[in-house]
Amino acid sequence: MESIITSFQPISLDEMSGIKLMNRTDTKFVTTVDRLKLLLMLAKDDYRIQENEGIRNANYYTAYFDTPDNNMYIVHQNGHAGRQKLRIRSYVDSGLNFLEVKTKNNHGRTKKKRVDMVGFDPLHPDHDIRFQRQDEQYRAYDAFLRKHLRYDPTILTEHMENHFHRITLVNKAKTERLTIDTDLCFHNLVTGRDADLTGLAIIELKRDGLQPSPVLGMLRELRIKPSGFSKYCMGSALTNPSLKRNNFKERLHMIERMLNQ
């Protein structure tokens, strides 16, 4: 795949600064890495690829928080609108780390609020973070969480971590962003179990409203259909057998079929 992504025209982080899409509509697609390669070949004339310091396939780390009774997972599994996720997202190559609150409203739009996570090291992550106002830094986090999160931050602990690589494409009109995640691996901090999805690619089309999208026709041509995929929920369902997963069974079977192709 490396030879394919080097064929794309690059776009810098500065050029992408106007495509934040912090209030956006997301459409996800799940496919195999082999089919992804075909998609990239189709897309190379209509999209540019984000490049930062020579890196086009960036390394990401995420740690997800939840309540003792897994309420963030359960709300999503039960299909409730207005759900939230709390995570630390690390852009490993650039050394940037953020504490993020993601909220999906009743209209399917995702809003993301974030603040710098000072001193966090994704290569040696702290798995015992608590938001208990114990010092000036955590008082600032507490204020941020109490403003944007509907949960009591003092009861939240880390439940799940993952690693993956991400390619980011931008259409030449700069009206949308396409992220493509591969090499996805999970580690459950509650059960100690792992899940390896390195044969899959998670594609996410991010745009404000319903802007025209060149890639939608390419996806249809390759018979890659929209499919919801929450990394936190799928990782949790795969690594914690005690969790309810009725509404995720179809997606879990799809994942299994793709991995066994």
TILUM-196031 format. One record per residue (C-alpha): z negated, x negated, y; residue in three letters. Coordinates in pm, 1 decimal. Layout:
zz Z; xx X; yy Y; res ALA
...
***
This chain:
zz 0.0; xx 0.0; yy 0.0; res MET
zz -55.8; xx -297.7; yy 228.7; res GLU
zz 318.5; xx -355.5; yy 263.0; res SER
zz 370.2; xx 7.2; yy 367.1; res ILE
zz 110.2; xx 11.3; yy 643.5; res ILE
zz 241.2; xx -314.5; yy 788.7; res THR
zz 574.1; xx -136.5; yy 849.1; res SER
zz 416.5; xx 103.8; yy 1103.6; res PHE
zz 433.6; xx 41.1; yy 1476.9; res GLN
zz 75.9; xx -32.3; yy 1593.1; res PRO
zz -130.6; xx 146.7; yy 1856.4; res ILE
zz -434.2; xx -15.7; yy 2016.4; res SER
zz -778.6; xx 134.0; yy 2068.5; res LEU
zz -714.7; xx 136.2; yy 2444.2; res ASP
zz -397.1; xx 338.5; yy 2397.0; res GLU
zz -586.0; xx 583.6; yy 2176.2; res MET
zz -862.5; xx 642.2; yy 2430.9; res SER
zz -706.5; xx 970.5; yy 2541.8; res GLY
zz -700.5; xx 1116.8; yy 2189.5; res ILE
zz -1073.4; xx 1163.7; yy 2128.3; res LYS
zz -1045.2; xx 1520.4; yy 1990.2; res LEU
zz -1421.6; xx 1567.4; yy 2005.7; res MET
zz -1371.2; xx 1947.3; yy 2005.8; res ASN
zz -1108.2; xx 1996.8; yy 1741.3; res ARG
zz -962.9; xx 2183.6; yy 1448.3; res THR
zz -958.5; xx 1986.0; yy 1123.4; res ASP
zz -735.4; xx 2043.1; yy 821.9; res THR
zz -805.4; xx 1837.3; yy 510.9; res LYS
zz -583.8; xx 1747.7; yy 217.6; res PHE
zz -672.0; xx 1569.6; yy -106.6; res VAL
zz -417.0; xx 1374.9; yy -308.6; res THR
zz -375.1; xx 1067.1; yy -524.7; res THR
zz -317.5; xx 719.8; yy -382.2; res VAL
zz 26.9; xx 713.1; yy -548.6; res ASP
zz 132.9; xx 1030.1; yy -366.0; res ARG
zz -19.4; xx 896.4; yy -44.7; res LEU
zz 219.6; xx 603.0; yy -60.8; res LYS
zz 512.6; xx 847.1; yy -62.1; res LEU
zz 365.3; xx 1028.0; yy 239.4; res LEU
zz 327.3; xx 704.9; yy 433.7; res LEU
zz 688.8; xx 614.9; yy 367.0; res MET
zz 796.0; xx 951.5; yy 510.1; res LEU
zz 565.6; xx 920.7; yy 812.8; res ALA
zz 638.5; xx 568.8; yy 933.6; res LYS
zz 905.7; xx 672.0; yy 1184.8; res ASP
zz 701.0; xx 952.6; yy 1342.2; res ASP
zz 356.6; xx 791.1; yy 1357.2; res TYR
zz 190.4; xx 477.0; yy 1486.7; res ARG
zz -104.2; xx 312.2; yy 1312.9; res ILE
zz -429.1; xx 214.6; yy 1480.5; res GLN
zz -478.1; xx -161.5; yy 1483.6; res GLU
zz -793.8; xx -335.3; yy 1603.5; res ASN
zz -812.4; xx -714.1; yy 1597.4; res GLU
zz -537.9; xx -720.8; yy 1337.8; res GLY
zz -711.2; xx -468.8; yy 1106.0; res ILE
zz -518.4; xx -156.4; yy 1006.7; res ARG
zz -723.6; xx -39.9; yy 706.5; res ASN
zz -1076.8; xx -34.8; yy 845.3; res ALA
zz -1405.1; xx -52.6; yy 653.1; res ASN
zz -1649.1; xx 237.8; yy 707.6; res TYR
zz -2007.7; xx 307.6; yy 599.7; res TYR
zz -2193.7; xx 639.6; yy 629.7; res THR
zz -2551.5; xx 746.8; yy 561.3; res ALA
zz -2625.5; xx 1120.7; yy 547.5; res TYR
zz -2960.0; xx 1286.8; yy 618.5; res PHE
zz -3091.7; xx 1615.4; yy 481.2; res ASP
zz -3409.0; xx 1818.4; yy 447.3; res THR
zz -3640.0; xx 1783.8; yy 143.9; res PRO
zz -3481.4; xx 2098.7; yy -6.3; res ASP
zz -3120.3; xx 1987.4; yy 68.9; res ASN
zz -3066.8; xx 2267.1; yy 322.0; res ASN
zz -2762.9; xx 2108.8; yy 491.0; res MET
zz -2591.0; xx 2085.9; yy 152.5; res TYR
zz -2697.4; xx 2437.4; yy 47.4; res ILE
zz -2576.9; xx 2602.1; yy 371.4; res VAL
zz -2233.7; xx 2445.4; yy 318.4; res HIS
zz -2224.5; xx 2529.8; yy -53.6; res GLN
zz -2308.3; xx 2890.8; yy 26.9; res ASN
zz -2018.9; xx 2908.7; yy 273.6; res GLY
zz -2224.1; xx 2978.6; yy 585.5; res HIS
zz -2063.6; xx 2924.7; yy 926.0; res ALA
zz -2237.9; xx 2728.3; yy 1198.6; res GLY
zz -2338.9; xx 2450.6; yy 959.9; res ARG
zz -2445.8; xx 2104.5; yy 1066.9; res GLN
zz -2449.9; xx 1751.8; yy 929.8; res LYS
zz -2649.1; xx 1450.8; yy 1047.4; res LEU
zz -2523.5; xx 1103.6; yy 967.4; res ARG
zz -2509.6; xx 740.7; yy 1071.2; res ILE
zz -2145.6; xx 634.8; yy 1093.7; res ARG
zz -2073.5; xx 261.3; yy 1095.8; res SER
zz -1743.6; xx 102.6; yy 1189.4; res TYR
zz -1818.9; xx -207.7; yy 989.1; res VAL
zz -1539.7; xx -434.4; yy 1114.7; res ASP
zz -1620.8; xx -378.1; yy 1483.1; res SER
zz -2000.7; xx -362.7; yy 1448.3; res GLY
zz -2030.7; xx -17.4; yy 1607.5; res LEU
zz -2291.5; xx 224.9; yy 1470.8; res ASN
zz -2360.1; xx 582.1; yy 1582.8; res PHE
zz -2609.5; xx 855.5; yy 1503.3; res LEU
zz -2394.3; xx 1169.1; yy 1487.3; res GLU
zz -2449.2; xx 1543.5; yy 1475.4; res VAL
zz -2148.4; xx 1743.2; yy 1351.6; res LYS
zz -2145.1; xx 2119.7; yy 1406.4; res THR
zz -1880.7; xx 2354.7; yy 1267.6; res LYS
zz -1883.1; xx 2688.6; yy 1447.4; res ASN
zz -1782.2; xx 3039.9; yy 1338.1; res ASN
zz -1424.1; xx 2980.9; yy 1456.7; res HIS
zz -1367.5; xx 2674.3; yy 1238.7; res GLY
zz -1389.8; xx 2425.9; yy 1525.0; res ARG
zz -1584.7; xx 2105.6; yy 1483.6; res THR
zz -1793.1; xx 1955.4; yy 1763.3; res LYS
zz -1937.8; xx 1607.6; yy 1733.0; res LYS
zz -2217.7; xx 1456.2; yy 1942.4; res LYS
zz -2324.4; xx 1098.6; yy 1897.9; res ARG
zz -2542.5; xx 821.9; yy 2035.9; res VAL
zz -2550.7; xx 446.6; yy 1968.6; res ASP
zz -2764.0; xx 352.3; yy 1665.8; res MET
zz -2905.4; xx 27.3; yy 1799.3; res VAL
zz -2970.9; xx -252.4; yy 1552.6; res GLY
zz -2842.6; xx -72.3; yy 1242.8; res PHE
zz -2681.6; xx -304.3; yy 985.3; res ASP
zz -2443.7; xx -129.2; yy 740.2; res PRO
zz -2429.0; xx -442.9; yy 525.7; res LEU
zz -2807.0; xx -425.4; yy 475.8; res HIS
zz -2889.3; xx -61.7; yy 561.2; res PRO
zz -3240.7; xx 64.7; yy 615.4; res ASP
zz -3290.7; xx 354.1; yy 371.4; res HIS
zz -3627.0; xx 455.4; yy 512.4; res ASP
zz -3536.5; xx 569.9; yy 864.2; res ILE
zz -3769.8; xx 834.6; yy 1009.0; res ARG
zz -3738.1; xx 1009.1; yy 1344.0; res PHE
zz -4106.1; xx 1026.9; yy 1439.1; res GLN
zz -4121.0; xx 916.6; yy 1803.9; res ARG
zz -4294.3; xx 593.6; yy 1703.5; res GLN
zz -4132.6; xx 378.8; yy 1974.5; res ASP
zz -3911.9; xx 404.6; yy 2280.6; res GLU
zz -3587.3; xx 376.2; yy 2081.8; res GLN
zz -3680.5; xx 653.2; yy 1839.0; res TYR
zz -3809.0; xx 875.2; yy 2119.8; res ARG
zz -3453.7; xx 857.8; yy 2259.0; res ALA
zz -3312.1; xx 955.1; yy 1919.3; res TYR
zz -3564.5; xx 1236.9; yy 1894.4; res ASP
zz -3455.8; xx 1375.5; yy 2232.8; res ALA
zz -3090.8; xx 1356.8; yy 2128.0; res PHE
zz -3157.6; xx 1534.4; yy 1797.8; res LEU
zz -3375.7; xx 1806.6; yy 1949.3; res ARG
zz -3096.4; xx 1881.7; yy 2197.3; res LYS
zz -2808.6; xx 1900.2; yy 1945.4; res HIS
zz -2958.5; xx 1959.6; yy 1598.4; res LEU
zz -3108.5; xx 2284.7; yy 1474.2; res ARG
zz -3338.2; xx 2106.7; yy 1226.6; res TYR
zz -3675.2; xx 1943.5; yy 1285.6; res ASP
zz -3577.6; xx 1572.6; yy 1288.0; res PRO
zz -3918.2; xx 1458.9; yy 1160.8; res THR
zz -3857.8; xx 1611.0; yy 814.4; res ILE
zz -3513.8; xx 1454.1; yy 759.7; res LEU
zz -3452.8; xx 1159.7; yy 526.8; res THR
zz -3144.2; xx 978.0; yy 401.8; res GLU
zz -2995.6; xx 1140.2; yy 91.4; res HIS
zz -2652.2; xx 986.3; yy 45.9; res MET
zz -2447.1; xx 683.0; yy 147.1; res GLU
zz -2079.3; xx 608.7; yy 105.6; res ASN
zz -1822.8; xx 338.6; yy 167.6; res HIS
zz -1450.4; xx 382.5; yy 224.1; res PHE
zz -1146.1; xx 242.4; yy 400.5; res HIS
zz -967.7; xx 436.9; yy 672.8; res ARG
zz -614.8; xx 430.1; yy 808.3; res ILE
zz -567.2; xx 616.5; yy 1137.5; res THR
zz -222.7; xx 742.3; yy 1238.2; res LEU
zz -122.6; xx 894.2; yy 1572.3; res VAL
zz 196.4; xx 1092.0; yy 1625.3; res ASN
zz 422.3; xx 947.0; yy 1891.1; res LYS
zz 353.3; xx 1240.4; yy 2125.0; res ALA
zz -19.1; xx 1147.1; yy 2104.5; res LYS
zz -122.7; xx 1507.6; yy 2041.7; res THR
zz -292.6; xx 1456.1; yy 1705.3; res GLU
zz -471.0; xx 1206.6; yy 1487.4; res ARG
zz -437.7; xx 1169.0; yy 1112.1; res LEU
zz -709.8; xx 985.6; yy 921.7; res THR
zz -655.9; xx 871.2; yy 564.1; res ILE
zz -958.1; xx 762.2; yy 360.2; res ASP
zz -931.3; xx 566.6; yy 35.1; res THR
zz -1160.5; xx 358.9; yy -190.1; res ASP
zz -1430.5; xx 624.5; yy -152.1; res LEU
zz -1756.7; xx 543.1; yy -334.0; res CYS
zz -2092.0; xx 724.6; yy -317.8; res PHE
zz -2449.8; xx 627.0; yy -387.8; res HIS
zz -2714.3; xx 899.3; yy -402.3; res ASN
zz -3039.8; xx 772.1; yy -252.9; res LEU
zz -3240.0; xx 1051.8; yy -420.0; res VAL
zz -3112.9; xx 1029.7; yy -779.3; res THR
zz -2984.4; xx 671.9; yy -780.7; res GLY
zz -2650.1; xx 788.5; yy -923.4; res ARG
zz -2304.9; xx 668.7; yy -816.2; res ASP
zz -1959.1; xx 826.7; yy -799.5; res ALA
zz -1629.7; xx 637.8; yy -767.7; res ASP
zz -1328.0; xx 821.9; yy -621.1; res LEU
zz -1110.4; xx 517.0; yy -555.8; res THR
zz -804.0; xx 687.8; yy -708.1; res GLY
zz -802.9; xx 957.2; yy -438.7; res LEU
zz -698.8; xx 980.5; yy -76.8; res ALA
zz -864.7; xx 1220.4; yy 168.6; res ILE
zz -628.9; xx 1310.5; yy 452.4; res ILE
zz -752.4; xx 1486.8; yy 763.9; res GLU
zz -533.1; xx 1624.1; yy 1038.5; res LEU
zz -727.0; xx 1646.0; yy 1364.9; res LYS
zz -585.9; xx 1830.5; yy 1663.5; res ARG
zz -699.9; xx 2054.2; yy 1946.4; res ASP
zz -585.3; xx 2407.6; yy 1870.7; res GLY
zz -263.2; xx 2440.4; yy 1673.3; res LEU
zz -40.1; xx 2169.9; yy 1820.6; res GLN
zz 292.1; xx 2111.5; yy 1637.2; res PRO
zz 249.4; xx 1846.7; yy 1367.2; res SER
zz 526.9; xx 1633.4; yy 1211.9; res PRO
zz 318.7; xx 1557.3; yy 902.5; res VAL
zz 278.3; xx 1919.9; yy 791.5; res LEU
zz 639.3; xx 1939.0; yy 673.5; res GLY
zz 599.8; xx 1608.8; yy 489.4; res MET
zz 287.2; xx 1733.7; yy 314.1; res LEU
zz 466.6; xx 2052.3; yy 208.5; res ARG
zz 758.9; xx 1847.5; yy 77.6; res GLU
zz 519.9; xx 1647.7; yy -141.0; res LEU
zz 331.0; xx 1964.5; yy -243.8; res ARG
zz 5.6; xx 1835.0; yy -98.1; res ILE
zz -186.2; xx 2149.5; yy -8.2; res LYS
zz -482.2; xx 2199.8; yy 228.7; res PRO
zz -815.6; xx 2160.5; yy 53.3; res SER
zz -1164.0; xx 2154.5; yy 198.5; res GLY
zz -1346.8; xx 1831.8; yy 124.0; res PHE
zz -1687.5; xx 1746.0; yy 266.5; res SER
zz -1773.6; xx 1388.9; yy 173.9; res LYS
zz -2144.4; xx 1464.8; yy 186.3; res TYR
zz -2119.7; xx 1778.1; yy -26.1; res CYS
zz -1873.3; xx 1638.7; yy -281.7; res MET
zz -2072.6; xx 1319.5; yy -314.1; res GLY
zz -2393.8; xx 1516.7; yy -357.7; res SER
zz -2243.0; xx 1753.1; yy -615.6; res ALA
zz -2109.1; xx 1458.4; yy -816.5; res LEU
zz -2433.6; xx 1260.5; yy -813.7; res THR
zz -2713.0; xx 1519.2; yy -818.9; res ASN
zz -2691.7; xx 1754.8; yy -1121.3; res PRO
zz -2987.2; xx 1962.5; yy -997.3; res SER
zz -2787.4; xx 2100.5; yy -702.2; res LEU
zz -2612.0; xx 2436.5; yy -707.8; res LYS
zz -2233.7; xx 2384.3; yy -703.2; res ARG
zz -2073.5; xx 2722.6; yy -784.8; res ASN
zz -1852.2; xx 2726.2; yy -474.4; res ASN
zz -1745.5; xx 2365.5; yy -529.9; res PHE
zz -1640.4; xx 2397.4; yy -895.1; res LYS
zz -1270.4; xx 2444.0; yy -820.9; res GLU
zz -1262.9; xx 2135.6; yy -598.9; res ARG
zz -1460.4; xx 1931.9; yy -851.6; res LEU
zz -1211.9; xx 2028.5; yy -1125.4; res HIS
zz -924.7; xx 1934.8; yy -893.0; res MET
zz -1081.9; xx 1592.6; yy -834.1; res ILE
zz -1124.1; xx 1539.6; yy -1208.0; res GLU
zz -760.1; xx 1631.7; yy -1276.5; res ARG
zz -631.2; xx 1395.6; yy -1009.3; res MET
zz -844.5; xx 1105.5; yy -1129.4; res LEU
zz -717.6; xx 1155.9; yy -1485.3; res ASN
zz -347.0; xx 1166.4; yy -1395.9; res GLN
***
